[in-house]
Amino acid sequence: MEIAITNRTAIVTFRQERCGILAEIDQRDTRFVYDKGWTQSIACSLPAEQRDHYWRNGLLPFFEHLAPEGWLRGHQAREARTETRDDFGILLAFGEDCIGAVGVVPADGAQITTAENDTLEERAATVPGKTVSGVQKKLLAYRDGAVYRPRINRGDPATHIAKFNAPERATLVQNENLTLTLAREVLGEKEVTAAHIAKLEGVDEIALVVERFDRADGRRLRLEDFAQILEVPSGRDFGGKYQSSYEEAASVIVKWSSRSAIDLLRFFRLIVFNCVVGNADAHLKNFSLLERPEGQRLSPAYDLMNTVAYGEYDADTGLSIGGKKRPLEAIERSLLRGFGREIGLEEAAVERAFSDLARKFADPGTLKFGSNVSFDDFRARYAEVVQANAQRIFT
């Protein structure tokens, strides 16, 4: 179908092959149209059987959620000379290689001219052609032998994401690394993204360097977070990712996973883990479907953290469960058991999950930090939160 292309226009690619056109209409609405002859869906919310996809008052949510948030958004918006809320403008400058298999490039082939930035971090944040979603300060990076380097040239690979501490919270990196390590012990090594603490060459701060699972042997794998799949707009304050429920998130797995029964149980175990570990920030963008040989599957867990250890953060669940958002300290086994049944799990499977998780959290080696943890070390509060939650949920 022919469309009236007005305002800004972009070519959309899938694994670096052109698949359609994304156009802005009257500087307000957007439309994505598949190219003639293209037959493969590039996203759950953009089925190829429907050739024309239209969204009023903003960018289609699938594309909107490809853009960055927070620190990186500020840098990339300034470099693109556009407003910080202009997702389309940021993607035109930096969306050639996004998370997953989809890219966005200007239809006229224009490329931005980057400024001479003062610091290595600024250079790494504003190299055209690549971006990554999320709020936390982060840079794209790659491994060169035993060294991790920030991506500072357009041709550099971007196989890793380096995440940094916030000025007001100096232990975010250590907290996430600890939580991912704990998740591997409790949920299983293959259930959690690979990551460790390291430094990027030329950057003084420590970082959590996360290996990207949407890249494999040079291939771009399809990866969609649940906010994209459910077509939830990000909202002006980026709060849209919190406007849902864990039950609705589970419905994504039921509808789209090629192994829904297995992935539902994996999802349930992850939700219980988040409740025990004190992660009150598990929102729609923290769950994704990843391309596998057998089809779309629940991805390894990522962005895991004990947020309750920081008293000033909201201690309610990131999404509603059982009809409303709840303080993590009020979540008990009966609520989680009901949640398991609600999403379609057999009662026996739920009870086996509880027994297995309880056994692993009770292992003497779990949360064993050694004798060098002082009372004011964040790990002391971390362990206190986990032990109290485990006691309440598993007994």
Phi, psi and chi 1 to 4 in degrees:
 res  aa     phi    psi   chi1   chi2   chi3   chi4
   1 MET       -  134.6  176.7 -175.5  -66.8      -
   2 GLU   -75.3  140.7  -68.3  -81.7  -31.4      -
   3 ILE  -125.9  151.6   64.2  171.6      -      -
   4 ALA   -79.0  108.8      -      -      -      -
   5 ILE   -88.5  110.4  -59.8  177.4      -      -
   6 THR  -123.8  165.2   63.0      -      -      -
   7 ASN    57.1 -136.6  -53.2  -52.1      -      -
   8 ARG   -88.9  146.4  -64.2  174.0  -66.0 -176.4
   9 THR  -137.0  141.8  -51.6      -      -      -
  10 ALA  -132.4  149.0      -      -      -      -
  11 ILE   -88.9  132.1  -67.2  170.6      -      -
  12 VAL  -101.8  134.8  176.6      -      -      -
  13 THR  -118.0  154.6   63.2      -      -      -
  14 PHE  -131.2  116.1 -174.2   72.3      -      -
  15 ARG    51.5   43.6  -61.1 -162.8 -175.1   96.0
  16 GLN    70.6   10.6  -60.4  176.7  -80.7      -
  17 GLU  -110.9  131.4 -177.0  178.9   -7.1      -
  18 ARG   -59.0  134.5  173.1  173.7  167.5  154.3
  19 CYS  -130.4  -14.8   64.2      -      -      -
  20 GLY   179.4 -174.1      -      -      -      -
  21 ILE  -123.6  134.8  -73.5  -74.6      -      -
  22 LEU  -111.1  123.2  177.3   65.4      -      -
  23 ALA  -128.8  146.3      -      -      -      -
  24 GLU   -93.5  133.7 -167.0  175.0   49.1      -
  25 ILE  -116.3  119.6  -50.4  -63.1      -      -
  26 ASP    54.8   32.4  -62.5  -29.7      -      -
  27 GLN    54.6   28.3  -62.1 -178.4  -30.4      -
  28 ARG  -143.0  -52.6 -177.8 -172.4   64.3 -122.8
  29 ASP   -99.7  166.7  -52.7  -26.1      -      -
  30 THR  -136.5  155.4   50.0      -      -      -
  31 ARG  -142.0  133.8  171.0  175.3  -82.9  161.6
  32 PHE  -114.6  129.7  170.2   68.6      -      -
  33 VAL  -127.3  127.1  179.0      -      -      -
  34 TYR   -68.3  144.9  -79.8  104.3      -      -
  35 ASP   -66.4  150.2  -74.9  -16.9      -      -
  36 LYS   -60.0  130.3 -176.0  177.9 -179.5  179.9
  37 GLY    93.6  -14.0      -      -      -      -
  38 TRP   -80.7  128.2 -174.5  -86.2      -      -
  39 THR  -118.5  -10.7   58.9      -      -      -
  40 GLN   -95.3  131.5 -178.0  179.2    3.3      -
  41 SER   -68.0  135.4  -62.1      -      -      -
  42 ILE   -94.9   -9.5   65.9  170.0      -      -
  43 ALA  -160.9  154.2      -      -      -      -
  44 CYS   -59.2  -38.1  -64.1      -      -      -
  45 SER   -83.8   -2.2   62.2      -      -      -
  46 LEU  -127.8   63.2  -58.5  171.2      -      -
  47 PRO   -62.1  137.4   24.0  -34.6      -      -
  48 ALA   -68.6  -20.7      -      -      -      -
  49 GLU   -62.8  -28.4  -66.2   79.3    8.3      -
  50 GLN  -101.1  108.8  177.6 -175.1  -25.4      -
  51 ARG   -74.2  -27.4  -51.0  -56.7  -67.2  174.5
  52 ASP  -120.7  122.6 -171.0  -19.9      -      -
  53 HIS  -122.7  125.0  -62.7  -92.6      -      -
  54 TYR  -123.0  143.6 -171.2   84.0      -      -
  55 TRP  -139.4  130.2 -167.1  -94.9      -      -
  56 ARG   -88.2  143.8  -66.5 -171.6  179.3  -81.5
  57 ASN    59.0   50.1  -61.5  -42.8      -      -
  58 GLY   145.6 -177.0      -      -      -      -
  59 LEU   -82.2  141.8 -171.2   58.6      -      -
  60 LEU   -49.7  133.1  -74.7  114.9      -      -
  61 PRO   -54.9  -34.6  -29.8   37.1      -      -
  62 PHE   -56.8  -45.6  171.3   79.4      -      -
  63 PHE   -75.9  -37.8  -65.6  101.1      -      -
  64 GLU   -55.7  -40.5 -177.5 -177.9   43.0      -
  65 HIS   -78.8   -2.0  -75.0  -70.3      -      -
  66 LEU   -79.5  -21.3  -65.7  175.3      -      -
  67 ALA   -77.5  156.7      -      -      -      -
  68 PRO   -77.4  170.0   30.2  -36.1      -      -
  69 GLU  -124.5  174.4  -59.1  173.9   38.1      -
  70 GLY    58.6 -135.2      -      -      -      -
  71 TRP   -57.5  -48.3 -179.2   86.5      -      -
  72 LEU   -67.4  -37.8 -172.0   59.7      -      -
  73 ARG   -59.7  -44.2  171.6  177.0  -77.3  -95.8
  74 GLY   -58.9  -46.0      -      -      -      -
  75 HIS   -66.3  -44.1  -80.3  -77.1      -      -
  76 GLN   -72.5  -34.0  -67.1 -167.1  -18.7      -
  77 ALA   -65.2  -42.3      -      -      -      -
  78 ARG   -63.0  -42.3  -76.1 -168.0  -65.8  -86.2
  79 GLU   -66.8  -36.0 -161.6   69.8   22.0      -
  80 ALA   -80.3   -4.7      -      -      -      -
  81 ARG    56.7   50.0  -61.0  173.1 -179.6   83.1
  82 THR  -138.1  172.1 -169.8      -      -      -
  83 GLU   -69.8  150.5  -62.4  -68.4  -29.2      -
  84 THR   -65.1  -22.3   56.4      -      -      -
  85 ARG   -90.6    2.2  -72.9  -64.8  -45.9  167.3
  86 ASP   -89.2   85.4 -177.8   11.5      -      -
  87 ASP   -61.1  -41.3  -62.3  -67.7      -      -
  88 PHE   -61.1  -46.2 -155.5  124.9      -      -
  89 GLY   -63.2  -39.8      -      -      -      -
  90 ILE   -65.9  -42.5  -67.2  172.4      -      -
  91 LEU   -67.4  -34.3  -71.5  177.6      -      -
  92 LEU   -60.7  -33.1  -76.6  172.2      -      -
  93 ALA   -89.4  -32.3      -      -      -      -
  94 PHE  -127.3    2.2  -63.8   95.6      -      -
  95 GLY   -92.8   10.6      -      -      -      -
  96 GLU   -59.1  -33.6  179.6 -177.2  -17.8      -
  97 ASP  -135.8   98.6 -174.8    0.8      -      -
  98 CYS  -104.1  179.4  -59.8      -      -      -
  99 ILE   -60.9  134.8  -66.8  -66.5      -      -
 100 GLY    91.1 -154.2      -      -      -      -
 101 ALA  -106.6   -3.2      -      -      -      -
 102 VAL   -96.7  140.7  171.1      -      -      -
 103 GLY  -127.4  157.5      -      -      -      -
 104 VAL  -131.7  121.0  178.3      -      -      -
 105 VAL  -131.2  148.3  -63.5      -      -      -
 106 PRO   -59.4  136.6  -21.2   32.5      -      -
 107 ALA   -65.5  -27.6      -      -      -      -
 108 ASP   -87.9    2.1   59.7    7.5      -      -
 109 GLY    75.9    4.8      -      -      -      -
 110 ALA   -68.9  145.6      -      -      -      -
 111 GLN  -124.9  144.7  -64.5 -177.6   -0.8      -
 112 ILE   -73.9  153.3   66.7  168.2      -      -
 113 THR   -99.9  119.2  -58.1      -      -      -
 114 THR   -81.4  148.3   56.2      -      -      -
 115 ALA   -79.9  165.3      -      -      -      -
 116 GLU   -82.4   91.2  -69.5  -65.2  -32.4      -
 117 ASN   -76.1  150.8  -69.9  -59.4      -      -
 118 ASP   -75.7  -40.2  -66.3  -27.6      -      -
 119 THR  -108.9  158.6   68.9      -      -      -
 120 LEU   -62.2  -39.1 -178.2   68.5      -      -
 121 GLU   -60.0  -45.0  -75.8 -174.4    9.5      -
 122 GLU   -64.5  -40.1  -69.8  172.4  -21.6      -
 123 ARG   -62.2  -44.9  -72.0  172.9   58.9 -162.9
 124 ALA   -65.7  -32.0      -      -      -      -
 125 ALA   -75.4  -21.9      -      -      -      -
 126 THR  -121.5   19.8   56.4      -      -      -
 127 VAL   -69.4  124.1 -179.2      -      -      -
 128 PRO   -60.6  154.8  -21.6   33.2      -      -
 129 GLY   102.1  -17.0      -      -      -      -
 130 LYS  -139.6  142.2  -75.5 -177.9  170.9   62.8
 131 THR  -147.3  170.3 -166.4      -      -      -
 132 VAL  -149.1  140.1   57.3      -      -      -
 133 SER   -81.8  169.0   59.1      -      -      -
 134 GLY   117.2  158.0      -      -      -      -
 135 VAL   -88.9  -41.5  175.6      -      -      -
 136 GLN   -62.4  147.5 -170.3  174.9   -8.0      -
 137 LYS   -58.5  125.8  177.6 -178.7  175.7 -178.7
 138 LYS  -153.6  156.0   59.6 -172.9   66.4  173.4
 139 LEU  -134.3  150.3  -65.0  172.9      -      -
 140 LEU   -80.6  144.9  -69.4  165.2      -      -
 141 ALA  -149.3  175.8      -      -      -      -
 142 TYR  -152.4  160.8   63.4   99.7      -      -
 143 ARG   -96.8  131.6 -173.9  168.2 -175.1  167.7
 144 ASP  -125.3   90.5 -176.0    8.3      -      -
 145 GLY    69.2 -121.5      -      -      -      -
 146 ALA   -93.7    3.1      -      -      -      -
 147 VAL  -113.1  141.3  177.2      -      -      -
 148 TYR   -99.7  129.8  -72.3  101.1      -      -
 149 ARG  -118.6  141.4  -57.6 -176.1 -171.1  -82.1
 150 PRO   -71.8  148.1   27.0  -33.4      -      -
 151 ARG   -75.5  110.5  175.5 -175.0  176.7  -94.1
 152 ILE  -120.9   -2.2   57.0  174.3      -      -
 153 ASN  -126.4  150.3  -60.5  -59.3      -      -
 154 ARG   -57.9  -33.7 -169.0  178.2 -174.6   94.5
 155 GLY   -86.9   -3.3      -      -      -      -
 156 ASP   -67.5  145.0  -70.4  -18.6      -      -
 157 PRO   -70.1  167.9   24.2  -32.3      -      -
 158 ALA  -139.9   64.4      -      -      -      -
 159 THR   -87.4  -10.3   54.2      -      -      -
 160 HIS  -134.3  158.1  -67.0   73.5      -      -
 161 ILE  -119.7  124.0  -61.2  170.8      -      -
 162 ALA   -99.8  122.2      -      -      -      -
 163 LYS  -110.6  137.0  -54.1  172.7   72.8  172.3
 164 PHE  -117.8  163.0  -61.5   89.9      -      -
 165 ASN   -67.2  156.9  -73.0  -42.1      -      -
 166 ALA   -92.8  151.0      -      -      -      -
 167 PRO   -55.2  -36.8  -24.5   34.2      -      -
 168 GLU   -88.7   -3.4   72.4  -79.5    2.9      -
 169 ARG  -143.9   96.8 -177.5   57.0   61.1 -159.7
 170 ALA   -84.4    3.6      -      -      -      -
 171 THR  -122.9   15.6   57.4      -      -      -
 172 LEU   -60.2  -43.6  -72.7  179.7      -      -
 173 VAL   -62.5  -47.4  165.4      -      -      -
 174 GLN   -64.8  -38.6  -64.3   92.3  -32.4      -
 175 ASN   -62.8  -48.9 -171.0  -39.0      -      -
 176 GLU   -66.1  -40.0 -175.1  170.0   -5.2      -
 177 ASN   -62.0  -42.3 -177.4   60.2      -      -
 178 LEU   -63.4  -41.8  177.0   57.9      -      -
 179 THR   -69.9  -39.3  -50.8      -      -      -
 180 LEU   -65.2  -39.2  -69.8  171.5      -      -
 181 THR   -62.8  -45.0  -58.6      -      -      -
 182 LEU   -62.2  -40.0  178.3   60.1      -      -
 183 ALA   -63.7  -37.4      -      -      -      -
 184 ARG   -65.2  -38.3  -67.4 -173.6 -161.2  101.4
 185 GLU   -67.3  -37.6  -65.0  173.0   -0.6      -
 186 VAL   -91.0  -44.5  172.2      -      -      -
 187 LEU   -93.0  -25.8  -60.3  175.6      -      -
 188 GLY   120.2  144.5      -      -      -      -
 189 GLU   -57.9  -43.5 -169.1   75.5   24.8      -
 190 LYS   -77.5   -9.0  -66.5 -177.8  179.3 -179.9
 191 GLU   -85.3   -4.4  -66.0  -63.5  -48.6      -
 192 VAL  -133.7  143.2 -176.9      -      -      -
 193 THR   -61.7  148.0 -173.4      -      -      -
 194 ALA   -81.2  131.7      -      -      -      -
 195 ALA  -163.4  154.7      -      -      -      -
 196 HIS  -159.1  164.3   62.9  -85.0      -      -
 197 ILE   -80.4  133.5  -67.9  177.2      -      -
 198 ALA  -159.1  179.2      -      -      -      -
 199 LYS  -118.9  143.0  -81.4 -167.8  171.8 -176.2
 200 LEU   -84.4  141.2  -58.2 -171.8      -      -
 201 GLU   -59.2  126.4 -173.3  174.3   66.6      -
 202 GLY    89.6   -4.8      -      -      -      -
 203 VAL  -114.3  125.4  179.8      -      -      -
 204 ASP   -72.6  -32.8  -69.4  -25.8      -      -
 205 GLU   -72.4  149.8  -59.5  176.0   65.4      -
 206 ILE   -74.9  155.3   64.5  166.9      -      -
 207 ALA  -140.4  154.9      -      -      -      -
 208 LEU   -91.8  111.0 -177.8   70.6      -      -
 209 VAL   -94.6  113.1 -178.5      -      -      -
 210 VAL  -104.8  127.8 -177.9      -      -      -
 211 GLU   -77.4  128.9 -175.8  176.5  -20.2      -
 212 ARG   -75.8  125.1  -68.6  177.8   61.4  176.0
 213 PHE   -92.3    1.9   47.5   70.2      -      -
 214 ASP   -93.5   11.0   64.2  -32.7      -      -
 215 ARG  -127.8  131.3  -63.4  -67.8 -179.5  -94.2
 216 ALA  -147.0  113.1      -      -      -      -
 217 ASP    53.4   42.1  -59.4  -37.0      -      -
 218 GLY    83.2   -5.9      -      -      -      -
 219 ARG   -90.8  145.5  -68.0 -176.9   67.2 -118.3
 220 ARG   -93.7  116.6  -58.8 -177.8 -175.7 -175.4
 221 LEU   -91.9  143.9  -58.6 -178.4      -      -
 222 ARG   -66.0  128.7  178.7  173.7  163.9  179.7
 223 LEU  -144.4  125.9  179.7   72.8      -      -
 224 GLU  -133.1  129.7  -58.5  164.6   63.8      -
 225 ASP   -82.2  166.7   66.3   49.2      -      -
 226 PHE   -70.6  -23.4  -75.0   13.5      -      -
 227 ALA   -67.1  -37.6      -      -      -      -
 228 GLN   -66.6  -45.3  -69.2  175.9  -59.0      -
 229 ILE   -66.0  -39.0  -64.5  171.5      -      -
 230 LEU   -84.6   -0.8  -69.0  169.4      -      -
 231 GLU    55.1   50.5  -65.7 -170.9  -79.9      -
 232 VAL   -95.2  114.9  177.0      -      -      -
 233 PRO   -60.2  148.2  -21.7   33.4      -      -
 234 SER   -69.1  -29.7   64.7      -      -      -
 235 GLY    83.7  160.6      -      -      -      -
 236 ARG   -64.3  -31.7  -66.7 -162.6   61.6   81.4
 237 ASP  -102.0   14.2   60.4   -8.5      -      -
 238 PHE    60.1   27.0  -60.1   98.6      -      -
 239 GLY   -92.3   -1.2      -      -      -      -
 240 GLY   -60.2  -31.7      -      -      -      -
 241 LYS   -64.3  -14.7   58.8 -166.5  175.9 -173.4
 242 TYR   -96.4   -4.8  -63.0  102.2      -      -
 243 GLN   -93.9   66.9  -55.1  -52.8  -49.2      -
 244 SER  -164.3 -165.4 -175.0      -      -      -
 245 SER  -137.8  160.8   67.1      -      -      -
 246 TYR   -68.6  -27.0  -67.3  117.0      -      -
 247 GLU   -67.1  -41.9  -70.6   87.0   -8.1      -
 248 GLU   -67.0  -37.5 -173.0  173.3   27.0      -
 249 ALA   -60.1  -41.3      -      -      -      -
 250 ALA   -63.4  -31.1      -      -      -      -
 251 SER   -64.9  -26.6   73.7      -      -      -
 252 VAL   -62.4  -43.2  169.8      -      -      -
 253 ILE   -65.3  -44.1  -63.0  170.9      -      -
 254 VAL   -58.8  -41.0  172.7      -      -      -
 255 LYS   -80.9  -36.8 -177.4  173.6 -177.9  179.9
 256 TRP  -115.2  -21.5  -64.8  106.6      -      -
 257 SER   -72.5  139.6  169.8      -      -      -
 258 SER   -78.4  -10.4   61.1      -      -      -
 259 ARG  -135.2   64.1  -58.8  -72.4 -172.4  -85.3
 260 SER   -63.1  -38.0   59.5      -      -      -
 261 ALA   -63.5  -43.8      -      -      -      -
 262 ILE   -67.0  -44.8  -64.6  171.6      -      -
 263 ASP   -70.9  -29.8  -75.4  -11.8      -      -
 264 LEU   -62.0  -41.8  -90.4 -179.8      -      -
 265 LEU   -68.1  -39.4 -176.2   56.6      -      -
 266 ARG   -61.0  -42.3  -66.4  171.6   61.2 -147.4
 267 PHE   -64.0  -44.9  179.3   72.0      -      -
 268 PHE   -59.0  -46.1  175.3   77.3      -      -
 269 ARG   -61.8  -37.0  -72.7  167.1   59.2   88.2
 270 LEU   -68.0  -39.3  178.1   55.5      -      -
 271 ILE   -64.4  -43.5  -62.7  -54.8      -      -
 272 VAL   -61.8  -43.5  175.3      -      -      -
 273 PHE   -57.3  -47.0  174.6   86.0      -      -
 274 ASN   -59.5  -39.7  -81.5  -33.5      -      -
 275 CYS   -66.2  -40.1  -68.1      -      -      -
 276 VAL   -70.4  -42.5  174.6      -      -      -
 277 VAL   -79.5  -11.0   84.3      -      -      -
 278 GLY    87.4   34.4      -      -      -      -
 279 ASN   -94.2   97.7 -176.9    9.7      -      -
 280 ALA   -92.0   10.4      -      -      -      -
 281 ASP  -117.8   25.3 -164.3   45.8      -      -
 282 ALA   -83.0   97.0      -      -      -      -
 283 HIS  -111.9 -174.5   50.4   69.7      -      -
 284 LEU   -62.1  -30.8  -72.8  176.7      -      -
 285 LYS   -79.9   -4.0  -68.8 -173.3   69.5   64.3
 286 ASN   -92.7    5.2  -69.7  151.8      -      -
 287 PHE  -130.2  136.5  -52.2  102.9      -      -
 288 SER  -142.2  158.5  -66.5      -      -      -
 289 LEU  -104.1  132.6  -67.7 -175.2      -      -
 290 LEU  -116.6  138.5  173.4   66.0      -      -
 291 GLU   -65.5  126.8  175.6 -172.4   -5.4      -
 292 ARG  -126.5  167.3  -62.9  -69.3 -164.0 -170.1
 293 PRO   -55.0  -32.9  -27.6   35.4      -      -
 294 GLU   -88.4   -1.9   66.9  -88.0   21.6      -
 295 GLY   128.1 -163.9      -      -      -      -
 296 GLN   -75.7  130.8  -63.3  -72.1   92.3      -
 297 ARG  -133.4  155.9  -62.8  -68.9  -53.4  -82.6
 298 LEU   -57.9  127.9 -177.2   66.4      -      -
 299 SER   -73.9  167.1   77.0      -      -      -
 300 PRO   -57.5  153.0  -24.3   33.8      -      -
 301 ALA   -69.9  147.2      -      -      -      -
 302 TYR  -152.0  170.2   58.4   94.4      -      -
 303 ASP    53.1   48.8  -73.0   -5.1      -      -
 304 LEU  -100.7  136.0  -59.3  178.2      -      -
 305 MET  -159.6  149.7 -173.6  175.7  -63.4      -
 306 ASN   -88.1   93.1  180.0  -22.8      -      -
 307 THR   -78.9  -26.0   62.3      -      -      -
 308 VAL   -66.0  -23.0  176.6      -      -      -
 309 ALA   -61.6  -21.9      -      -      -      -
 310 TYR  -100.8  107.0  -54.0  123.4      -      -
 311 GLY   -60.7  -24.2      -      -      -      -
 312 GLU   -82.0   -8.7   67.9  -89.0   24.1      -
 313 TYR   -83.7  154.2  -73.0  168.9      -      -
 314 ASP   -60.6  129.8 -169.1  -18.0      -      -
 315 ALA   -99.2    7.8      -      -      -      -
 316 ASP   -85.6  155.7  -71.6   -7.9      -      -
 317 THR   -58.3  144.2   53.8      -      -      -
 318 GLY   -62.1  -35.2      -      -      -      -
 319 LEU  -121.7  161.9  -57.6  176.1      -      -
 320 SER   -73.6  153.3   66.8      -      -      -
 321 ILE  -143.0  129.1 -177.9  168.6      -      -
 322 GLY    65.0   31.2      -      -      -      -
 323 GLY   101.2  -11.6      -      -      -      -
 324 LYS  -162.4  163.4   63.3 -179.1 -178.9  179.6
 325 LYS   -75.8  143.3  -65.5 -172.1  178.0 -175.9
 326 ARG  -134.1  146.5  -58.0  168.8 -174.0  -90.1
 327 PRO   -60.0  134.6  -19.6   31.0      -      -
 328 LEU   -58.2  -33.7  -80.1  178.3      -      -
 329 GLU   -69.9  -10.3   63.2 -178.3   14.2      -
 330 ALA  -100.2   -3.8      -      -      -      -
 331 ILE   -80.3  126.6  -69.8 -177.9      -      -
 332 GLU  -123.6  172.6  -62.2 -179.9  -13.5      -
 333 ARG   -57.4  -40.2 -174.1 -178.5 -175.5  119.6
 334 SER   -63.1  -39.4   59.1      -      -      -
 335 LEU   -65.1  -44.7  175.1   68.6      -      -
 336 LEU   -68.1  -34.5  -67.6  170.5      -      -
 337 ARG   -63.0  -44.1 -177.9 -174.3  -69.3  117.1
 338 GLY   -64.3  -37.3      -      -      -      -
 339 PHE   -62.1  -44.0  166.9   70.6      -      -
 340 GLY   -58.6  -44.4      -      -      -      -
 341 ARG   -65.8  -40.1  -70.1 -163.1  -59.1  -92.9
 342 GLU   -61.4  -35.5  177.8   67.1   22.8      -
 343 ILE   -87.8   -1.0   65.5  175.0      -      -
 344 GLY   106.9   14.4      -      -      -      -
 345 LEU   -86.9  145.3  -65.7  176.4      -      -
 346 GLU   -68.3  145.2  -63.3  -74.4  -16.9      -
 347 GLU   -58.8  -37.1 -173.5  169.3  -14.7      -
 348 ALA   -63.7  -38.1      -      -      -      -
 349 ALA   -66.9  -38.9      -      -      -      -
 350 VAL   -62.1  -46.2  169.7      -      -      -
 351 GLU   -66.9  -37.3  -66.3  -53.7  -38.9      -
 352 ARG   -63.6  -38.6  -76.9 -164.4  -60.6  -88.9
 353 ALA   -63.5  -44.6      -      -      -      -
 354 PHE   -59.3  -46.6  -82.9  129.3      -      -
 355 SER   -62.2  -43.7  -62.4      -      -      -
 356 ASP   -66.1  -45.5  179.7   61.9      -      -
 357 LEU   -66.8  -40.0  -66.0  173.2      -      -
 358 ALA   -60.9  -43.1      -      -      -      -
 359 ARG   -62.0  -41.8  176.1  178.3   56.3   80.4
 360 LYS   -73.2  -37.7  -70.2  176.3  177.4  175.0
 361 PHE   -67.9  -28.6  -89.5  106.2      -      -
 362 ALA   -82.9   -8.5      -      -      -      -
 363 ASP   -57.9  130.9 -170.6  -55.2      -      -
 364 PRO   -57.5  -26.6  -24.1   33.9      -      -
 365 GLY   -77.8  -16.5      -      -      -      -
 366 THR   -72.8  133.9  -57.8      -      -      -
 367 LEU    59.6   29.7  -70.7  176.4      -      -
 368 LYS   -89.8  107.2 -172.9  175.2 -178.0 -179.8
 369 PHE   -99.1   -9.7  -57.7  136.0      -      -
 370 GLY    94.2 -173.2      -      -      -      -
 371 SER   -94.6    4.1   59.1      -      -      -
 372 ASN   -98.5   23.6   60.9  -21.9      -      -
 373 VAL   -99.8  112.0  179.5      -      -      -
 374 SER   -83.4  167.4   62.2      -      -      -
 375 PHE   -65.0  -25.3   73.9   94.1      -      -
 376 ASP   -96.5    4.4   58.4  -12.5      -      -
 377 ASP   -71.7  135.2 -170.9  -40.8      -      -
 378 PHE   -59.5  -23.9   92.2   94.6      -      -
 379 ARG   -68.4  -26.8  -69.0  176.1  -63.1  174.3
 380 ALA   -65.9  -45.7      -      -      -      -
 381 ARG   -66.0  -38.9  172.2   60.6  178.5  154.7
 382 TYR   -55.9  -52.1 -173.5  109.6      -      -
 383 ALA   -64.5  -36.8      -      -      -      -
 384 GLU   -61.6  -44.1  179.0 -176.9  -74.5      -
 385 VAL   -63.0  -48.8  168.9      -      -      -
 386 VAL   -63.8  -44.3  174.6      -      -      -
 387 GLN   -65.6  -40.0  -71.2  162.4   -3.6      -
 388 ALA   -66.2  -43.1      -      -      -      -
 389 ASN   -65.4  -42.3  -71.1  -20.4      -      -
 390 ALA   -63.4  -41.2      -      -      -      -
 391 GLN   -60.4  -42.9  172.9   75.4   13.3      -
 392 ARG   -73.7  -41.7 -175.7 -177.2   64.0 -102.3
 393 ILE   -79.1  -33.7  -69.8  172.3      -      -
 394 PHE   -99.7   -4.9  -67.0  133.6      -      -
 395 THR  -112.7      -   58.5      -      -      -
